[in-house]
Amino acid sequence: MQLPTDYLSPALLRCSHYDGYAANQNTPYSVRTVYDYEVEYYLRCDGGIRVDGKFLPFHAGEMNLRKPGQAVQGVPPYECYILCVDLVGNGRRGGSGYSFGTREEAQERYENPLLDSLPDRLEIPHRELVTGLFESILRNQDSVGDLAFFRLKSSLFYLFSEIFEAAAAHNVSGSTAAVRRAVRRLREDFAGPVKIEELARESGLSRAFFHRRFLEETGLTPGQFLTRLRMEKAKDLLGFTAIPVGEAGALCGYPDPVYFARMFRQYTGLTPSAYRRQAAGSPR
């Protein structure tokens, strides 16, 4: 669901502080589903978080930014602040009655340039400032009155401003390298069962931001780039070797010959057999 930036208005649901060292917690927690937007900021960490099956180690001064629908599992020990927010200003579910991790109806998964830029793991440059903002939010979250509400809202917006600025700096330096790694992986493994979602996850960027940066860098989407690699290889095999059409397709990542023929025709305008005859100079 598209969310214009002028509708982006984070409302606090709950802020908590957790110290796994004091709790002597050393075994992984149960896997759970994320229902709200969550920010976990690490003060100390010798563990990490498993997000959608992928383990991410963290260090002090780093954040894990989580979105509705993700499957996560904490791997202690770590000490952190955790913040749960509603992004469109609906804070009515929050307050002291909000129970972190309780099964509920999930928020929408929004698409927005600022949200799309958020990686799973983000290093925060202004650590003392951000730690102070978390402390302020934690301290004032149950206060009442207009001034307390305004102070809390200001701290929340200030915090997200710091997060978005850190993400912008991270993406400028890291997205080009991430796209180049993905391109190299596609060139090396194009004949295998490549999953674009896996490439996006390995990049450390959000899926939407990864696709946008890949398109900006290459002029093609990841799927289009993969198709071009496969089809150009297929053209070489059909034009310069005598291997059967079905085998050529399998060598290019299309084990189903019918699907290969359909994709090849979409790409070249010819069936594989017709392309082979044309490449051989046959008028038929």
C-alpha positions in Angstrom: 0.0 0.0 0.0 1.4 3.4 -1.0 1.9 5.9 1.8 2.6 9.5 0.8 5.3 11.1 3.0 2.9 13.8 4.2 0.8 11.0 5.7 3.7 9.5 7.5 3.1 10.3 11.2 4.6 7.8 13.6 2.5 7.2 16.8 4.0 5.4 19.8 2.5 2.1 20.7 5.1 1.1 23.3 8.8 1.6 24.2 10.6 -0.8 26.4 14.2 -1.5 27.7 15.4 -5.0 27.8 18.7 -6.3 29.3 19.3 -9.9 28.4 22.6 -9.9 30.3 20.9 -9.1 33.6 18.2 -11.7 32.8 20.9 -14.3 32.1 19.1 -15.2 28.9 21.3 -17.2 26.6 18.9 -19.4 24.6 17.1 -18.1 21.5 13.6 -16.9 21.9 10.7 -18.5 20.0 10.1 -17.4 16.4 7.3 -14.8 16.3 5.6 -12.7 13.6 6.0 -8.9 13.6 2.6 -7.1 13.6 3.7 -3.5 13.9 6.7 -1.5 12.8 9.5 -2.1 15.3 12.9 -0.5 16.0 15.4 -2.3 18.2 18.4 -0.3 19.2 21.3 -2.2 20.7 23.3 -0.8 23.7 25.2 -4.1 24.0 25.1 -7.2 21.9 26.8 -10.5 21.6 24.0 -12.1 19.7 21.6 -10.9 17.1 18.3 -11.4 15.4 17.2 -14.1 12.9 14.9 -12.3 10.3 13.0 -14.4 7.9 15.4 -17.2 8.5 18.6 -15.2 8.1 20.8 -14.5 11.1 22.0 -10.9 11.5 24.6 -10.2 14.1 24.5 -6.8 15.8 26.8 -4.6 17.8 26.3 -1.6 20.1 25.0 1.4 18.2 23.2 -0.6 15.5 19.5 -0.9 14.9 17.2 -3.7 13.6 14.3 -2.2 11.7 11.4 -4.6 11.4 8.2 -4.5 9.3 4.8 -6.2 9.6 4.8 -9.8 8.4 8.4 -10.6 9.1 9.3 -13.7 11.1 11.9 -12.9 13.8 13.8 -14.7 16.5 16.0 -13.0 19.1 19.3 -14.7 19.8 20.7 -13.2 23.0 22.5 -12.0 24.9 21.9 -8.3 24.1 20.6 -5.1 25.8 18.4 -2.9 23.8 15.6 -0.4 23.5 12.6 -1.6 21.5 10.1 0.8 20.0 6.7 -0.2 18.4 5.0 2.4 16.3 1.9 2.9 14.1 3.0 4.9 11.0 -0.2 6.7 10.3 -0.8 8.2 13.7 -3.1 5.5 15.1 -1.8 5.3 18.6 -5.1 4.1 20.2 -3.8 0.5 20.4 -0.8 1.7 22.4 -0.3 2.6 26.0 0.4 0.5 29.1 -2.1 -2.2 27.8 0.0 -2.8 24.7 1.6 -6.2 24.9 4.7 -6.6 22.7 4.6 -9.7 20.5 0.9 -10.5 21.2 -0.9 -11.9 18.2 -3.1 -9.2 16.6 -4.2 -7.8 13.3 -1.0 -6.6 11.5 -0.5 -3.1 10.2 -0.4 -2.5 6.5 3.0 -3.0 4.9 3.5 0.5 3.4 5.5 1.5 0.4 7.2 4.9 0.8 10.6 6.2 -0.3 11.8 6.8 3.3 10.5 3.4 4.5 11.8 1.6 1.5 15.3 2.9 2.2 15.4 1.3 5.6 17.8 -1.8 5.7 17.4 -4.6 8.2 20.6 -3.5 10.0 21.6 0.1 10.3 24.5 1.7 12.1 23.6 5.0 13.9 26.3 7.7 13.9 24.9 10.0 16.7 24.7 7.3 19.4 24.4 9.6 22.4 21.7 11.6 20.8 19.7 8.6 19.8 20.2 6.9 23.2 18.9 10.1 24.8 15.8 10.1 22.5 15.0 6.5 23.5 15.4 7.4 27.1 13.1 10.4 26.8 10.4 8.3 24.9 10.6 5.6 27.5 10.4 8.0 30.4 7.5 10.1 29.0 5.4 7.5 27.3 2.8 7.2 30.1 2.7 10.9 30.9 -0.5 12.8 30.5 -1.3 16.3 29.3 -0.8 18.3 26.1 2.8 19.3 26.9 3.8 15.6 27.6 2.1 14.5 24.3 3.9 17.2 22.3 7.2 16.3 24.0 6.8 12.6 23.2 5.7 13.3 19.6 8.7 15.6 19.1 11.1 13.0 20.4 9.6 10.4 18.1 9.8 12.5 15.0 13.4 13.5 15.9 14.3 9.8 16.3 12.9 8.9 12.9 14.6 11.8 11.3 17.9 10.5 12.6 17.0 7.0 11.4 16.1 8.2 7.9 19.3 10.3 7.7 21.4 7.4 8.7 19.7 5.2 6.2 20.3 7.7 3.4 24.0 7.8 4.2 24.1 4.0 4.4 22.4 3.6 1.1 24.6 6.1 -0.8 27.7 4.2 0.3 26.3 0.7 0.3 23.7 0.3 -2.4 26.1 0.5 -5.4 28.3 -2.2 -3.9 25.2 -4.3 -3.1 23.9 -4.0 -6.7 27.4 -5.0 -8.0 27.4 -8.0 -5.8 24.0 -9.0 -7.1 25.1 -8.5 -10.7 28.1 -10.7 -10.1 26.0 -13.4 -8.5 23.5 -13.3 -11.4 26.3 -13.6 -14.0 27.9 -16.5 -12.1 24.6 -18.4 -11.3 22.2 -17.4 -14.0 21.6 -21.1 -15.0 20.6 -22.1 -11.4 17.3 -21.5 -9.5 18.0 -17.9 -8.8 15.5 -16.1 -6.5 15.3 -12.4 -6.8 13.9 -12.1 -3.3 17.0 -13.9 -2.0 19.3 -11.4 -3.8 17.4 -8.5 -2.2 17.7 -10.1 1.2 21.4 -10.7 0.8 21.9 -7.1 -0.2 20.9 -5.8 3.2 18.5 -3.4 1.5 14.7 -3.4 1.5 13.2 -5.3 -1.5 11.7 -2.1 -3.0 14.9 -0.1 -2.5 17.0 -2.9 -3.9 14.9 -3.1 -7.1 14.9 0.7 -7.5 18.7 0.9 -7.1 19.3 -2.1 -9.4 17.2 -0.4 -12.1 19.1 2.9 -11.7 22.5 1.1 -11.9 21.8 -1.3 -14.8 18.7 0.1 -16.6 16.9 -3.2 -16.0 15.0 -4.8 -13.1 16.7 -7.8 -11.5 14.3 -10.1 -13.3 14.9 -8.5 -16.7 18.6 -8.6 -16.2 18.4 -12.4 -15.4 16.3 -13.0 -18.4 18.7 -11.2 -20.7 21.7 -13.2 -19.4 19.8 -16.4 -19.9 18.5 -15.5 -23.4 21.8 -14.3 -24.7 23.5 -17.5 -23.5 20.7 -19.5 -25.2 21.2 -17.6 -28.5 24.9 -18.5 -28.4 24.1 -22.2 -27.7 21.5 -22.4 -30.5 23.6 -20.4 -33.0 27.0 -22.0 -32.4 26.4 -25.5 -31.1 24.4 -28.5 -32.2 23.0 -29.5 -28.8 19.3 -30.2 -28.7 16.9 -27.2 -28.0 15.7 -28.7 -24.7 19.2 -29.2 -23.4 20.1 -25.6 -24.4 17.2 -24.4 -22.4 18.2 -26.4 -19.4 21.8 -25.1 -19.5 20.3 -21.5 -19.4 18.1 -22.1 -16.3 14.9 -23.3 -18.1 14.5 -27.1 -17.4 11.0 -27.0 -18.8 11.3 -26.9 -22.7 7.8 -25.6 -23.2 8.5 -22.7 -20.9 11.9 -22.1 -22.4 10.4 -21.9 -25.9 7.7 -19.4 -24.7 10.3 -17.2 -23.0 12.7 -17.4 -25.9 10.0 -16.3 -28.4 9.0 -13.4 -26.1 12.6 -12.3 -26.1 13.6 -12.8 -29.8 10.3 -13.0 -31.7 11.3 -16.5 -32.9 11.0 -20.0 -31.6 14.3 -21.7 -30.6 14.2 -23.9 -33.7 13.5 -21.0 -36.0 16.3 -19.0 -34.4 18.7 -21.9 -35.0 17.7 -22.1 -38.7 18.1 -18.4 -39.1 21.5 -18.4 -37.4 22.6 -21.2 -39.8 21.5 -19.2 -42.8 18.6 -21.4 -43.7 15.7 -19.6 -45.5 13.2 -22.0 -44.1 
